[in-house]
């Protein structure tokens, strides 16, 4: 989905698999020696009743930052 005849790559993809496409897109701009992660906090778990995302990975991000903040 990221290949395009007139550009190096395109950031595209439908809702299914969108976070994977985003990760692969971002990977192109990060040095292989640098550890990184892509957290899709916008919509990995969609609440149909409320018509909104749950922000599921926000807790994971906060926990990771809290754990590593004291070691810097």
Secondary structure per residue as TSV (DSSP state, phi and psi in degrees):
chain	resnum	aa	ss	phi	psi
A	1	X	-	360.0	-15.7
A	2	X	-	-95.0	-6.6
A	3	X	-	-83.7	140.2
A	4	X	B	-146.1	136.8
A	5	X	T	-67.3	-25.2
A	6	X	T	-108.7	2.4
A	7	X	B	-144.8	166.0
A	8	X	S	-63.3	-42.5
A	9	X	-	-163.6	164.7
A	10	X	-	-130.2	140.9
A	11	X	-	-94.4	97.8
A	12	X	-	-146.8	172.7
A	13	X	-	144.2	150.8
A	14	X	-	-78.8	179.5
A	15	X	S	-56.4	-45.4
A	16	X	T	-67.0	124.6
A	17	X	T	78.3	11.5
A	18	X	H	-62.5	-37.2
A	19	X	H	-69.7	-33.1
A	20	X	H	-68.3	-43.8
A	21	X	H	-59.9	-43.2
A	22	X	H	-62.5	-41.9
A	23	X	H	-62.0	-45.3
A	24	X	H	-65.6	-34.9
A	25	X	H	-65.0	-49.5
A	26	X	H	-64.6	-33.6
A	27	X	H	-55.8	-30.1
A	28	X	T	-64.8	-18.3
A	29	X	T	-110.4	5.5
A	30	X	S	-115.7	131.8
A	31	X	-	-59.4	137.9
A	32	X	T	-61.3	-21.5
A	33	X	T	-81.9	-10.9
A	34	X	S	-97.8	120.2
A	35	X	-	-71.5	136.4
A	36	X	-	-153.0	167.6
A	37	X	-	-147.1	150.8
A	38	X	-	-111.7	118.3
A	39	X	-	-107.7	116.3
A	40	X	-	-87.1	90.8
A	41	X	T	-91.6	-2.6
A	42	X	T	-83.7	-43.2
A	43	X	T	-152.4	31.9
A	44	X	S	-69.4	-24.2
A	45	X	S	-128.8	111.4
A	46	X	E	-98.6	129.0
A	47	X	E	-95.7	105.9
A	48	X	T	-64.1	-38.5
A	49	X	T	-63.6	-43.4
A	50	X	T	-88.9	-9.0
A	51	X	T	55.1	47.2
A	52	X	E	-155.3	161.2
A	53	X	E	-80.3	154.1
A	54	X	-	-87.6	-15.7
A	55	X	-	68.5	34.4
A	56	X	T	-48.2	-46.5
A	57	X	T	-80.4	-3.1
A	58	X	H	-59.8	-42.8
A	59	X	H	-60.9	-39.8
A	60	X	H	-62.3	-44.4
A	61	X	H	-63.5	-45.9
A	62	X	H	-62.2	-42.7
A	63	X	H	-63.3	-43.7
A	64	X	H	-64.0	-45.9
A	65	X	H	-61.9	-44.5
A	66	X	H	-60.5	-42.9
A	67	X	H	-66.2	-38.9
A	68	X	H	-93.0	-10.9
A	69	X	H	-65.4	-38.1
A	70	X	T	-76.9	-17.8
A	71	X	T	-88.5	-1.0
A	72	X	-	-91.5	360.0
